[in-house]
Amino acid sequence: MTSARQGRGTSMSSNESKNEMLVMVLIDLAAICQKLTENPVVPEHIRGKARHLVEEFNVLLPHRGQGTEAHHFNGERLIEKMARFIPSVLEVQAQPTVVTME
């Protein structure tokens, strides 16, 4: 029987491998957030939150490959923030299309 927590005990061959994996995920999540900020049809509150997350990412980006423990900690927290934010895109409600007969 599999458990939702089973992946928590997974280990990697090195800290460097783990860090590269996290950087890869962070870069991809930041790219998604950036796309949301650039699209004018996205509601402003979503674009604003995405913009804030991209700004946080941009602060960490110059430290890639040479970050301190604090940078790693902040990067991992940012992954969590982004991962929690992305589902909010699904919560946006569309206005029904009104068709008029002339």
N, C-alpha and C positions, 0 to 999 in steps of 0.2 A: 504494500500500500504506500503510495507516495504522499508526501506532506508538503504543504505550501512553504514550510520553513526548511525543507531539505536543502535548498541552495545556500542557506546561510553558512553552512559549515564547509563549503567548497573552498579549496585552497588553490593557489597558483604557484608556479615554479619559482617566482621571484617577486620581490616588491616592485622591481622595475616593470615587469610584465603587467602587474596589477595597475600600476600608475598609467601605463600606456593605454590599457583598456579603458580606464576611467577618463583619460583625456580624450580618447576617441568618442566616447559616449557624450561627454560634455560638449565637444565641438559640434556633433550632430544635433544635439538639443538646442544649442545656441543658434545654429543655422535655421532650424525650424522657427525659433522665436524671431529671428531677423526677418524671415519671410513674412511672418504675421505683422511685423511693424511696417513693412513696405506696402502692404496691400490695403488700399483705401476702403475696400468693402468690409474689412474686419472692424467690428465695433471698437470705438475709441478706448473703452475700458480694457479690452483685451490687448489692443496695440500698446497702451500705456504700460501694462504689466509686462508684456513681452519686451518692450523697450528697456524697462528697468533691469530685467534679467540679462539682456544683451550688454547693458552697461556694466553690470557686475562681472560678466564674462570678460569683457574687454580690459578690466582692471587686472584680472588674473593672467590673461594671455601672454604678456611679455615675460612671465616667469616660467613658461613652459620649459620643462627639462632641467630647470635649476631652482625649482620652488622649495621654500622652507616647509617645515611641518605645518605652519600656519596656512601657507598657500594650499597645501594638500587638503587640510581640513576645510578651508573655505571652498575649494573646488568640489569636494564631496557634498558639502551642504548645498552648493549651487545646483548640483545634479538633482538632489532631492527636491529643491524648490521648483526646478524646471519640470521634473517628472510629475509633480503634483499640479502644476499649472496646466500642462497640455490637455488634460481631460476637460478643463473649463471651456475649451473650444467646442466641445460636443454639447455643452449646455446652452449655447446661443440658440434662441428661438427665432425662426424666420417668420416674417409677416406673411399671411396668406395673400396670394395674388388675387386681385379684384378684377374681374372681367365684366365689362359693361357692354350691353347690346345697344347698338345704335340703329 
